[in-house]
Amino acid sequence: MSGSKINGTMLHRLKLRLLYAAALDKDKDARKRKIRAIFLAGLYTYPPFFAIAYFIAFETKAISIVFIGICSAITCIPVVFYAYAKGFGTPFLTLFQERRKEFLWLAIKIGFIYPFFLYFMILGFVEFFMGYGVVRAAMISFVATAVARDGFEIGYYRARSERKTISTFPDGESILPYLKSIPLNTLLMGTVFICIGGGIGFFLGSYFDKPTHQTLLTGVVAGIMGTIVYRPSSLKMRAQFFLWPAFTMAVTYFLALAYISKMILKIPLTPPVELAILMALSSTWLILELQFVWCLKWKMAG
């Protein structure tokens, strides 16, 4: 159980789409229920969060920004409970009595940690990438819809899997055992890619000084490496995989890390060093998760 605590913030999203999406994609009724759950999550979380954001919407202090993120994450806990029950197809109270420990981990990981990270990603996109001010009440609605989407899909999958409770979503497979036993050739390949990402960031940091350019550069570089790591079978699948999840996830990681580094922690680094570190971290995060998911896919196929 302890090993399951170490699980990538977005890893469950990769698992849901790359490993378990087929059944839900074929179920028209479930897809309609998911859309409804997502819409209601965004609708009902907007008013309470607007009340919070109204008083500190124009704050620029790091502590206030973090406080808003904590509030957004707490707001998403009932959202993930609601969506999970809808996806599972069983009333919440019935499920809660059967799976209290699972709901505890669901609240912590998908209901709190996941939206807290997404909050910084959205801030990074709006303030760092776009250079706009923030309407934070609208942002939490976006975060809540993402949580509702994933909560529903997790519940849908869990209803069709073994009835055991888990702490790592959606399948109980933690990345920690994989990290402890990475094959040497895989480790070397990952290390090379990470060094490439950091090196490109360092040498181009002085030229790619605009946030938009840095974000897109990271997405392209890490996205290409992630696609190579996962090894899609056809050219069409490689193109699709590059766009999502490789490029999209790399950009997501970079935006959140860049916002935390630049706007919250305000670490004094030179542009080349800063971009090198952010690109290396984003590449490392993406590559390790994709290697792990590919390993799970290979085991499922075998």
N, C-alpha and C positions, 0 to 999 in steps of 0.2 A: 504493500500500500504506500509506503513512503516514497518509493521510486516514482509512483504515479504523480506525485506533486510536481515533478520536473517535466513539464510538457509545454511545448511551444504555444505561445499565446494564440497564434492563428493555425496551429497544426490541425485542430479539429475541423477547420474549414477545408483544408486540403484533403483530409480523409473523406469528408462527406461528399465532396464533388468528384474526387478522383477514384474512390473505391466503392462508394455506396449510393451513387446518384441514380443508377439505372431503374431501380424499383419505383422510386418516387416520380421520376420523369414519365413513366408509363401510366401512372395512376392519376387520371384527370380529376377525380373527386378530391383526392388529397391535395393536388396542386391548387384547386380552388379554395380549399380550407386554409392552405398556407398563405395565399394572397390575402384572405380575409383577416387572418391572425396578424400579418404584417401591417396591414392598413390600420387595424384597431390599436395595435401597439403604438404606432406613430401618433395616432389621433389622441389617445388617452394620456400619453406621457407629455404631450406638449403643454397643456395648461399648468400642471404642477411645477414643471421645470421653468416655465416662463415666470412664475412667481419668484422662483429663486434667482433666475438670471436678471430679472428686472432691476434688482438693487446693485448688481455687480457686473452688469453687461459691458461697461466701459472700463473695467479694471484692467490694469496691465501688470499688477504685482503678481509675482510667481505664486505666492501663497493663495491669493484669491483664485487664480486660474486652476490651481490644483484642487482647491475646495470645490469649485464648480464641477470638476471631473469626478470627484468623490460623490457628489450629489447625483450626477448623471449615472454613475455606476450603481449606486444604491437604488435609484429609480428603476433600473433594469432588472433587478432581482425578481420582483413579481411578474415582470414581462416574460422572463425565461420560464418561470413556473407555468404561467398560462399557456405559452406556446408549446412547451414540452407535453403538457396534458392533452392539448388539442392534436398534436402530432401522434401521440400514443393512442388516442381515441378512448381514453378512460378519464372519468372525473378526477380532478386534482386531489380531492380529499382521500379518495380511494387509493390513488397512487402514492400519496404522501404517507399513508399508514403502512404501505407495503415497502416503500423505498426511502425511508427518511434519511439514511446515510448518503444515498445517491443524490438526493435533493440538496443535502448540505454541500456536497462537492459541486453540484450544478450551480448553486447560488454563488459559490466562491469563484469558480473558474469561468463559467459562461455568463453568469449574472453580474459579476463584479470586475474581475481582472480583465476579461475580454473587452467590455465596453469602456473601461478606464483607458486601455491602450487605444481603442478606436477613437476615443475623445481627442487624444493627442495627435492621432493621424489626421483627423478632420481639421483641428487647429493648424497643423502643419500645411494642409492643403489650402485652407482659406487665407491664413495670415502669411505663411512662409512662401508657398508656391504662387498664390494669386495676388498677395499683397493687399488684401481687403481687410476691413474691420469684420468683426464677428457678431452674428446674431445667434447667441449660444442656445436660445430656446429652440430654434429650428434644428440646431446641430444634435441636440439630445434626441429629437424625434428620429433623426437619421440613425443614430446609434441604436435606439430602441428597435427600429425596424430590422437592423442587422441581427440583433440579439434574438428577436422573435423568429426570424427566418431560420437561424441556426438551431434555436430551441425546438422549433417544429420538426426540422429534419432529424435532429437527434432523437426526439420522441418517436417519430415514425420508424426510424431504424431500430430503436430499442424494443418497440412492440413486436418486431419480427425476428428478434434475436433471443438468445438464452435469457431466462428471467432472473439472472443474477444481478446484483447491484455492483456498480463500478464507480471509480473515482476519476478515471481518465476517459474523456469522451471522444468519439461516440462508442468505441469498441473495447475499452479497457487496456488497449495497447499503449504502453508508455514508451517514450523515446529513450529513456535512461538506459535500459538494458542494451539497446542498440549502440548507444554512445560508448558503453563500456567494452563493446566487442566489435568495433568497426574493423573490417579487414584492412590489412596494411596498404594494399593497392588502392582501395577506396579512400583511405585516409590521405595517402599521398596525392591522389587526384584532387581531393577537396582542398588540401593545403596549397597546391599549385594555383587553383582557381581563386582562392582567397587572396593569395599574394598578388595575383594578376589584378584583381579588383582594387586592392589597396594601392598597388603601384600606379595604375591608371589614374586613380583619384589624386595621388600625390603629384604626378607629372602634369596633370591637366587642371589642377586646382587653381592655378593662377590665371588660367584662361577661361575656365567655366566658373565665373564668379557670381552669376545670376542664379537665384534659387530654381527657376524653371529649367535652366540648362543643367544644373547639378542633378536635379531630380530625374530628368529624362536620360541623362548619361548613366546614372546608376541603374535605372530601369532596363536600359538596353544592355549594358555590360553584364549585370547580374542575371538578367533574363536569358541572355544567350547561354551563359554558363549553366543556369538551372535547367534549360532545355537539353543541353548536352548530357547533364547528369541523369535526367529522367529517361532519356532515350526513347521518345515516341517513335512508332514504327513507320509512319509514312510522312512524306513532305507536308501534306495538308495537316496532319495531326501535329507536326512540329510547329507549323505556323500558328495553329490554334493554341497550342500549349504555351508558346512564347508569349502570346497576348494575355492569356489567362491559363495558369496562374503565375507563370514566371515573371513577366514584366510587371503585372499588376501587383503581385505580392512584394516584389522588390521595391517598387515605388511606395507601397504602403509602409513597409518597414523603414525606409529611408525618411519619409515625411515625419513619422512619429519620432524617430531617433534624432532627426535634425531639429525638430521643434524643442524637444526636451533639452538637447545640447545647447542650442542657440538662444532660446527664449526663457527656459526655466533655469537651467544650471548656469548658463552664460559662461561656458568654459573658454578662457582666453587662448585660442589656438590660431596659428596662421592658416590662411585658406587652404594651402596644399595639404597640411597635416590634418586639418579638420575633415576635408573631403576624403582623404585617404582612409581615415578611421571610420567615417560613416559608411563609405562604400564597402570596406572590409567587413564591418559588422553586418550590414544588410546582406552581403553576399554569403557570409558564413551562416547566418540565420536561415536564409532561403535554401542553400545547398544542403545543409544538414537535414532539414525537414523533408526535402524532396528525396534525398537518399533513403531516408527512413520509410517514407511512403512507398517508394519503389520497392524496397525490401518487403514490405507488407503485401504489396500487389503480387510480387513474385511468389511469396509463400501461399497466398490464396489461390494462385493459378496452379501451383504444384500440388 
